[in-house]
Amino acid sequence: MAPNRDSYDVIIIGGAIIGSSVAWWLSDNPDFDGSVLVVEKDPTYENASTSHTNSCMRQQFSNPLNIEISRFAGEFVRNFTTHMRDDPDVPELAVDHFGYMYLAGDDAFADVLRTNQAIQSDLGSGTKIMSPEEIKAAYPFYNVDDIVCGSHNLIDEGYFDSGTMFDWWRKKARQNGVEFLADEVVDIERNGDRVSSVQLKSGASVACGSVVNAAGPRASAVAAMADIELHVEPRKRYTFIFKAAEELGQRLPLTIDPSGIHVRTDGDAFMAGCAPHDDHAVDPTDFEMDRDIFEERVWPVLAHRVPAFERIKVQSQWAGHYAHHALDQNVVVGPHHEVSNFVFANGFSGHGLQQSPAIGRGVSETLIYGEFRALDLGPLGYDRIVRNEPFIETAII
């Protein structure tokens, strides 16, 4: 299928959660009356990071800007129907605020959690530091014998129905005139400090006013088409759904064990995840599972931390990709410092779902107004890459 036009004001490369967020925010803004094309190579989204997400959000970051980004996500999810202009067909988003539980196994990380909690609290988050005794009293199923403290928040943290949000962003964007095209951008024409057109795999050349790179783990390849350097690479992450023979009696917060293994309630089952033994860049088409890592690495940690998980059975498992930003594992957002109509929304390093409302809004603002307005995302811009100054965030999972 060919695009309906030979020129668009904005072409978004990648139609998963980030690209669709940008498309919806643009099309919903009465100050924007331009044309938008979203190009997505796989409209089934079978292998998109969006489809492999754990669908959670948290405010437990260390950098105030990341906390504010997540606080907006919490507000957006709670008031989703309002943001969708009170369309009676739009449902409320299902949420489960079981929270994140960061567990510190040593004094050094306990100090990090305490420092972060003070920052989060100052910004209005509900994070609390819990002693081992308090953790055990609230959640008797934990083994806390080797835990110094925990950090937990029951307000706007936990699971949310990102799939419905994604579906309605695309549906509403289409209703607002955005065109979604099943095709692939294979080249970008650049004339000096401007991008002028994109070349599609189907053969069409399409002119553009701006290009938004929302290509997930393929972001570096897209940037390279415009002779722009970006160090974002696919990194595997494994997810396991399992059931336990013994009931816990209450919901399990998304628990980040000192080992790095994380686990949470998932309906009537549980979801656990981990990185590979050797966490390196992979081909974006590589979704092969490590068939031994659950027995060798994940299950022993689960059984130690929650003794009720001694007898469990894996129901399903899959490998997905983080779009890992090598500099600092934080998103790059906004225009390139020289090619001003090439706009980034890349390198979320696992935070894309929960950051998508704020990032989509911010990118749309730069395209419409030439600046961030609701929340200054400037510290996450490409300029920091040029300066080689990482955006410091200690709460990376």
C-alpha positions as CSV (number, residue, x, y, z in Angstrom):
1,M,0.0,0.0,0.0
2,A,1.4,3.4,-1.0
3,P,1.1,6.5,1.3
4,N,-1.8,8.8,0.5
5,R,0.4,11.8,-0.1
6,D,3.9,12.5,-1.4
7,S,4.7,14.9,1.4
8,Y,3.9,15.1,5.2
9,D,4.6,17.7,7.9
10,V,5.8,14.9,10.2
11,I,6.9,11.4,9.5
12,I,7.2,9.1,12.5
13,I,9.4,6.1,12.0
14,G,8.1,3.4,14.3
15,G,4.4,2.9,15.2
16,A,4.7,1.1,18.6
17,I,3.9,2.8,21.9
18,I,6.2,5.8,21.5
19,G,5.4,6.5,17.9
20,S,1.7,6.2,18.6
21,S,2.0,8.4,21.6
22,V,3.6,11.2,19.5
23,A,1.0,10.7,16.8
24,W,-1.9,11.0,19.2
25,W,-0.5,14.0,21.1
26,L,0.2,15.8,17.8
27,S,-3.2,15.1,16.4
28,D,-5.1,15.9,19.6
29,N,-3.5,19.4,19.9
30,P,-5.7,22.1,18.4
31,D,-2.6,24.2,17.6
32,F,-1.4,21.5,15.1
33,D,-3.2,21.2,11.8
34,G,-0.4,19.4,9.9
35,S,-0.2,16.0,8.2
36,V,1.3,13.0,10.0
37,L,2.5,9.7,8.6
38,V,3.5,6.8,10.9
39,V,5.6,4.1,9.2
40,E,5.7,0.8,10.9
41,K,7.4,-2.3,9.4
42,D,5.4,-4.8,11.5
43,P,1.8,-3.7,12.1
44,T,1.2,-6.9,14.1
45,Y,3.7,-5.6,16.6
46,E,4.6,-9.2,17.3
47,N,8.2,-8.5,18.1
48,A,8.0,-4.9,19.3
49,S,9.3,-4.1,22.7
50,T,5.8,-2.8,23.4
51,S,4.4,-6.3,23.0
52,H,7.0,-7.8,25.4
53,T,6.6,-5.3,28.2
54,N,5.9,-6.0,31.8
55,S,3.5,-3.1,31.7
56,C,4.4,-1.4,34.9
57,M,5.2,2.1,36.1
58,R,7.1,3.5,39.1
59,Q,8.0,6.8,40.6
60,Q,11.1,5.3,42.4
61,F,13.8,7.0,40.4
62,S,16.7,9.1,41.7
63,N,16.6,12.0,39.2
64,P,13.8,14.5,39.8
65,L,13.0,14.7,36.1
66,N,12.5,11.0,35.8
67,I,10.2,11.1,38.8
68,E,8.2,13.9,37.3
69,I,7.9,12.0,34.0
70,S,6.5,9.0,36.0
71,R,4.2,11.2,38.1
72,F,2.6,12.4,34.9
73,A,2.2,8.8,33.7
74,G,0.3,8.1,36.9
75,E,-2.0,11.1,36.4
76,F,-2.5,10.2,32.8
77,V,-3.5,6.6,33.5
78,R,-5.8,7.6,36.3
79,N,-7.5,10.2,34.1
80,F,-7.3,8.4,30.8
81,T,-10.8,8.9,29.7
82,T,-10.5,12.7,30.4
83,H,-7.4,12.8,28.3
84,M,-9.3,11.0,25.5
85,R,-11.8,13.9,25.5
86,D,-14.5,11.9,27.5
87,D,-15.3,9.7,24.5
88,P,-17.9,7.3,25.9
89,D,-16.4,4.5,23.9
90,V,-13.0,4.8,25.7
91,P,-12.8,2.6,28.8
92,E,-11.1,3.3,32.1
93,L,-7.6,1.8,32.2
94,A,-7.2,-1.2,34.6
95,V,-4.6,-0.5,37.2
96,D,-3.2,-2.5,40.1
97,H,-1.2,-0.3,42.5
98,F,0.7,-3.1,44.2
99,G,3.8,-0.9,44.0
100,Y,7.5,-1.6,43.6
101,M,9.5,-3.1,46.4
102,Y,13.2,-2.4,46.1
103,L,15.1,-4.6,48.5
104,A,18.6,-3.5,49.8
105,G,20.9,-6.3,50.7
106,D,23.7,-4.1,52.0
107,D,24.2,-0.7,53.7
108,A,25.5,1.0,50.6
109,F,22.3,0.3,48.6
110,A,20.2,1.1,51.6
111,D,21.7,4.5,51.7
112,V,20.9,4.9,48.0
113,L,17.3,4.0,48.6
114,R,17.0,6.4,51.5
115,T,18.5,9.3,49.5
116,N,16.2,8.5,46.6
117,Q,13.2,8.3,48.9
118,A,13.9,11.8,50.2
119,I,13.9,13.2,46.6
120,Q,10.8,11.3,45.7
121,S,9.0,12.5,48.8
122,D,9.9,16.1,48.1
123,L,8.2,15.8,44.7
124,G,5.0,14.3,46.2
125,S,5.6,10.6,45.7
126,G,4.4,8.2,48.3
127,T,7.6,6.1,48.7
128,K,8.3,4.8,52.2
129,I,11.5,3.2,53.6
130,M,10.6,0.0,55.4
131,S,12.7,-2.0,57.9
132,P,12.9,-5.8,57.6
133,E,10.4,-6.1,60.4
134,E,8.0,-3.7,58.7
135,I,8.3,-5.6,55.4
136,K,7.6,-8.9,57.1
137,A,4.6,-7.5,59.0
138,A,3.1,-6.2,55.8
139,Y,4.1,-9.1,53.5
140,P,4.7,-12.2,55.6
141,F,5.7,-14.3,52.6
142,Y,9.1,-12.6,52.2
143,N,12.3,-13.9,53.6
144,V,14.1,-10.8,54.9
145,D,16.9,-12.4,56.9
146,D,19.5,-10.8,54.5
147,I,17.7,-7.5,53.9
148,V,18.7,-4.2,55.3
149,C,15.6,-2.2,54.2
150,G,13.1,-1.9,51.5
151,S,11.7,1.0,49.5
152,H,8.0,0.8,48.6
153,N,5.2,3.0,47.2
154,L,1.5,2.0,46.8
155,I,0.5,5.3,45.0
156,D,0.5,5.2,41.2
157,E,3.0,2.3,41.1
158,G,2.4,-1.1,39.8
159,Y,0.6,-2.6,36.8
160,F,-1.5,-0.7,34.3
161,D,-3.2,-1.7,31.1
162,S,-0.8,-0.3,28.6
163,G,-2.3,-2.4,25.8
164,T,-5.6,-0.5,25.9
165,M,-3.8,2.8,26.1
166,F,-1.8,1.8,23.0
167,D,-4.8,0.7,21.1
168,W,-6.7,3.9,21.8
169,W,-3.8,6.2,21.0
170,R,-3.6,4.6,17.5
171,K,-7.4,4.6,17.1
172,K,-7.8,8.2,18.1
173,A,-4.8,9.3,16.1
174,R,-6.4,7.7,13.0
175,Q,-9.7,9.4,13.7
176,N,-7.8,12.7,13.9
177,G,-6.3,12.1,10.5
178,V,-3.0,10.4,11.2
179,E,-2.0,7.9,8.5
180,F,-0.5,4.6,9.6
181,L,1.4,2.8,6.9
182,A,2.7,-0.8,6.9
183,D,6.1,-0.2,5.3
184,E,9.8,0.3,6.2
185,V,12.0,3.3,6.0
186,V,15.2,2.2,4.3
187,D,16.9,5.5,3.7
188,I,16.7,9.2,4.8
189,E,17.6,12.1,2.5
190,R,19.5,14.8,4.3
191,N,20.5,18.1,2.8
192,G,23.0,19.8,5.1
193,D,21.3,20.6,8.4
194,R,17.8,19.4,7.3
195,V,16.2,16.0,6.6
196,S,14.1,16.4,3.4
197,S,12.6,13.0,2.6
198,V,12.5,9.3,3.5
199,Q,12.7,6.3,1.1
200,L,10.3,3.5,1.7
201,K,11.0,-0.2,1.1
202,S,8.0,-0.3,-1.2
203,G,9.9,2.2,-3.4
204,A,8.1,5.5,-2.6
205,S,10.1,8.6,-1.7
206,V,8.1,10.8,0.7
207,A,9.0,14.4,1.5
208,C,8.8,15.6,5.1
209,G,9.0,18.6,7.3
210,S,10.3,16.7,10.3
211,V,11.2,13.1,11.1
212,V,10.7,11.5,14.5
213,N,12.9,8.5,15.3
214,A,10.6,6.2,17.4
215,A,12.3,3.0,16.1
216,G,12.9,1.3,19.5
217,P,15.8,-1.1,19.4
218,R,16.5,-0.2,15.8
219,A,16.9,3.5,16.6
220,S,20.7,3.6,15.8
221,A,20.1,2.2,12.4
222,V,17.5,4.8,11.6
223,A,19.7,7.6,12.9
224,A,22.6,6.3,10.7
225,M,20.4,6.7,7.6
226,A,20.6,10.5,8.3
227,D,24.4,10.3,9.1
228,I,23.6,10.8,12.8
229,E,25.4,8.8,15.5
230,L,23.3,7.2,18.2
231,H,24.4,4.4,20.5
232,V,21.2,2.6,21.2
233,E,21.3,-1.2,20.9
234,P,18.9,-4.1,21.4
235,R,19.6,-6.0,24.7
236,K,17.7,-9.1,25.6
237,R,15.5,-9.4,28.6
238,Y,13.8,-12.6,29.6
239,T,10.3,-12.9,31.0
240,F,8.7,-15.9,32.7
241,I,5.0,-16.4,33.7
242,F,4.7,-19.0,36.4
243,K,2.2,-20.4,39.0
244,A,3.0,-21.5,42.5
245,A,1.7,-24.5,44.4
246,E,1.4,-22.5,47.6
247,E,-0.7,-19.3,47.7
248,L,0.8,-16.0,49.1
249,G,-2.6,-14.7,50.4
250,Q,-2.0,-11.2,48.9
251,R,-0.6,-9.5,45.9
252,L,3.2,-9.5,45.4
253,P,4.6,-6.0,44.7
254,L,7.0,-5.8,41.8
255,T,10.0,-6.9,43.9
256,I,13.5,-6.0,42.8
257,D,15.8,-8.5,44.6
258,P,19.4,-7.5,45.4
259,S,20.4,-10.1,42.8
260,G,18.7,-8.0,40.1
261,I,15.9,-10.6,39.5
262,H,12.5,-9.0,39.6
263,V,9.1,-10.6,40.2
264,R,5.5,-9.5,40.6
265,T,1.9,-10.6,40.7
266,D,0.4,-11.2,37.3
267,G,-3.3,-11.9,37.6
268,D,-3.6,-15.3,39.2
269,A,0.0,-16.1,38.3
270,F,3.4,-14.3,38.7
271,M,5.8,-12.7,36.3
272,A,9.6,-12.8,36.8
273,G,12.3,-11.3,34.6
274,C,16.1,-11.1,34.3
275,A,18.9,-10.1,32.0
276,P,21.1,-12.7,30.3
277,H,24.3,-13.9,32.0
278,D,26.2,-11.9,29.3
279,D,24.3,-8.7,28.7
280,H,25.5,-7.6,25.3
281,A,24.0,-6.1,22.1
282,V,22.1,-8.6,20.0
283,D,20.6,-8.6,16.5
284,P,17.2,-7.0,16.5
285,T,15.7,-10.2,15.1
286,D,17.2,-12.4,17.8
287,F,14.5,-13.5,20.3
288,E,16.0,-16.9,21.2
289,M,15.4,-17.9,24.8
290,D,18.1,-19.2,27.2
291,R,16.4,-22.4,28.2
292,D,18.5,-23.0,31.3
293,I,18.5,-19.5,32.9
294,F,15.3,-20.0,34.8
295,E,16.4,-23.2,36.6
296,E,20.0,-22.0,37.0
297,R,19.5,-18.4,38.0
298,V,15.9,-17.2,38.5
299,W,14.2,-20.0,40.4
300,P,16.9,-20.2,43.2
301,V,16.5,-16.5,43.8
302,L,12.7,-16.6,43.9
303,A,12.7,-19.6,46.2
304,H,15.1,-17.8,48.6
305,R,13.2,-14.5,48.7
306,V,9.7,-16.0,48.8
307,P,9.8,-19.6,50.2
308,A,6.3,-20.2,48.9
309,F,8.0,-20.2,45.4
310,E,9.8,-23.5,46.2
311,R,7.3,-25.3,44.1
312,I,6.4,-23.4,40.9
313,K,5.7,-24.2,37.3
314,V,6.5,-22.0,34.3
315,Q,3.5,-21.4,32.1
316,S,5.1,-19.3,29.4
317,Q,8.3,-17.5,28.6
318,W,9.7,-15.1,26.1
319,A,12.7,-12.9,25.2
320,G,12.2,-9.2,24.4
321,H,14.5,-6.3,23.8
322,Y,15.5,-3.2,25.8
323,A,16.5,-0.3,23.6
324,H,19.6,0.2,25.7
325,H,21.2,3.6,25.5
326,A,24.9,3.1,26.1
327,L,25.7,6.5,27.5
328,D,23.5,6.4,30.6
329,Q,20.4,4.1,30.0
330,N,18.1,7.1,29.8
331,V,15.9,8.3,26.9
332,V,17.2,10.7,24.3
333,V,14.4,13.1,23.4
334,G,14.1,16.2,21.2
335,P,15.8,17.6,18.2
336,H,19.3,16.9,17.0
337,H,21.7,19.8,17.8
338,E,22.5,20.3,14.1
339,V,19.8,18.6,12.1
340,S,16.9,20.4,13.9
341,N,14.1,18.6,12.1
342,F,15.4,15.1,13.1
343,V,13.8,14.4,16.4
344,F,14.7,11.7,18.9
345,A,12.5,9.5,21.1
346,N,15.0,6.7,21.7
347,G,16.9,4.7,24.2
348,F,14.4,4.1,27.0
349,S,16.3,1.1,28.3
350,G,13.1,-0.5,29.6
351,H,11.2,2.6,30.7
352,G,9.3,3.3,27.5
353,L,5.8,2.2,28.5
354,Q,5.7,4.3,31.7
355,Q,7.4,7.3,30.1
356,S,5.4,7.2,26.9
357,P,2.7,9.8,28.0
358,A,5.3,12.5,28.9
359,I,7.7,11.8,26.1
360,G,4.9,11.8,23.4
361,R,3.6,15.1,24.8
362,G,7.1,16.6,24.9
363,V,8.0,15.5,21.4
364,S,4.7,16.9,20.1
365,E,5.5,20.2,21.8
366,T,8.9,20.5,20.2
367,L,7.3,19.9,16.8
368,I,4.5,22.4,17.3
369,Y,6.1,25.1,19.4
370,G,9.8,24.5,19.0
371,E,10.2,24.0,22.7
372,F,9.2,21.8,25.7
373,R,6.3,23.4,27.6
374,A,4.5,21.2,30.1
375,L,7.7,19.6,31.4
376,D,11.3,20.6,30.5
377,L,12.8,17.5,29.0
378,G,15.9,19.4,27.9
379,P,18.3,17.6,30.2
380,L,17.4,14.4,28.3
381,G,18.3,15.9,24.9
382,Y,21.0,14.9,22.4
383,D,23.2,17.8,23.6
384,R,24.3,15.7,26.5
385,I,25.7,13.1,24.1
386,V,27.7,15.7,22.3
387,R,29.1,16.9,25.7
388,N,29.6,13.3,26.8
389,E,27.7,14.2,30.0
390,P,25.6,11.2,31.2
391,F,22.2,11.9,32.7
392,I,22.7,10.4,36.2
393,E,20.0,7.9,37.3
394,T,20.8,5.4,40.0
395,A,17.5,3.5,39.9
396,I,18.0,1.5,36.8
397,I,16.6,-2.1,36.7
